[in-house]
Amino acid sequence: MPVNDELLEILCCPVSRTPVRRLSSEELDRLNEAIRAGRASHVDQSAVEQELEEGLITVDGLTIYAVDAGIPLMLEEKGIPAGTIG
């Protein structure tokens, strides 16, 4: 279940307050490839263990947040540095 469009319009990064957008399917594929290869970690340095079905990325392209069952997980320590997807 994707994030509701109305909710997406008001969401922003909890750290920088930068708005977010949905990850494109290409970005999501690259992130999930990095997760499978063990190259993805959260801001708190813990490994990203599960592939994402949906994700949000800050419009400045710096941080990714997972979405679980349509609910954005916008916790500072669980952000994923976008450099993971190269």
VENMO-V629237 format. One record per run of one state. SS is the DSSP state (~ for helix, > for strand, _ for the rest). FROM is the first residue (numbers start at 1). LEN is the number of residues. If there is no record, write none. Layout:
# VENMO-V629237
ss: {SS;SS}
from: {FROM;FROM}
len: {LEN;LEN}
This chain:
# VENMO-V629237
ss: {_;~;_;>;_;>;_;~;_;>;_;>;_;>;_;>;_;>;_;~;_;>;~;_}
from: {1;5;11;12;13;19;23;25;37;41;43;47;48;54;59;63;69;71;73;76;79;80;82;86}
len: {4;6;1;1;6;4;2;12;4;2;4;1;6;5;4;6;2;2;3;3;1;2;4;1}
